[in-house]
Every structure is written in C-alpha cells, then in structure tokens.
Amino acid sequence: MLSLSLQDSSFPSEQPQYLSVTRIEVFVIPALAVDSAGYRVCLRVTSDLGYGWSEHFVSDSEPSLQLDRWSPLLRGFIGRFPFAALTSQLAGQIDQSINPEKRAFRLVTDAVQQLQNEALERAGVTSDKAPSEESVLQQRAVAYLSVD
C-alpha cells in the first residue's frame, strides 16, 4: 500500500500549502530498450507550482491500459486542494480501486510528491524544459489523454 503524509512536512511560511491542478496528461510510449516489450506511461500534472512528472513501465504481459476509464478517475484531481487533503484523497482512491486503476492514482501520487519536493526546494520557480519534453512525448506516444 502506498501512503504519503504531507501534514508533518515543514513548509516554509512563504510556501503555499495548497496546490491548484489545472491539467493532467498521460502519454503512453513504446519502451526504448530493444529487449523491453512494453510501454512507458508518463503522467504530467500542470499546477500553479509548475509541472509534476511521474513514469511507470508497463510490460506487454500486464493487463492493458484503458485510458478511457482513466479520464473520470483523474478528473477528480483537477482543482485547488490542500496538499494534505489531496494526498489523503489519493491514498483512499488507491485503497478502493481495482488493480489497473491503481496505476492512474499512483502516477498522480508520484507527480504530486515531486511537486511538493520541488516546492520545498525552490519557491515556485518553474522549469522551461517541460514544453520540449511534452513535444517529444507527443511525437512518440501511441496513446494520449488530457484531462482539464
């Protein structure tokens, strides 16, 4: 079971404790390694604190990804949330979901965790490299989902 606790985190006083998520994108890309039979599933969260990325490898032998089922699952994470409430909501969704849908929630959890870590390291400075990464991902993607 994946569990995160952000309530105990010591945010600097100038650091917001809220996250406004405006978009979640999922890119499904064939694995790059010659001996890998599967796909990289990359998820990007667009927020007021910048971009959060996560990635998981899915082998061909695993149950297929059904991105059409992910859209309503991910839509619940669009909006403004306290970090602690968002983390609790994600943990609850992971506990309640069936196996293939757990991937979606774990990807969002990892991306939110990355955003939180980066927010603590730098006060809201976003990276300029995300648009070029998105372009490469869209060129290689065999499936794409955008929820906003």
C-alpha positions, 0 to 999 in steps of 0.5 A: 500500500502506498501512503504519503503524509504531507501534514508533518512536512515543514513548509516554509511560511512563504510556501503555499500549502495548497496546490491548484491542478489545472491539467493532467496528461498521460502519454503512453510510449513504446519502451526504448530498450530493444529487449523491453516489450512494453510501454512507458506511461508518463503522467504530467500534472500542470499546477500553479507550482509548475509541472509534476512528472511521474513514469511507470513501465508497463510490460506487454504481459500486464493487463492493458491500459484503458485510458478511457476509464482513466479520464473520470478517475483523474478528473477528480484531481483537477482543482485547488486542494490542500496538499494534505487533503489531496494526498489523503484523497489519493491514498483512499482512491488507491485503497478502493480501486481495482488493480489497473486503476491503481496505476492512474492514482499512483502516477498522480501520487508520484507527480504530486510528491515531486511537486511538493519536493520541488516546492520545498526546494525552490519557491515556485520557480518553474522549469522551461524544459517541460514544453520540449519534453511534452513535444517529444512525448507527443511525437512518440506516444501511441496513446494520449489523454488530457484531462482539464 
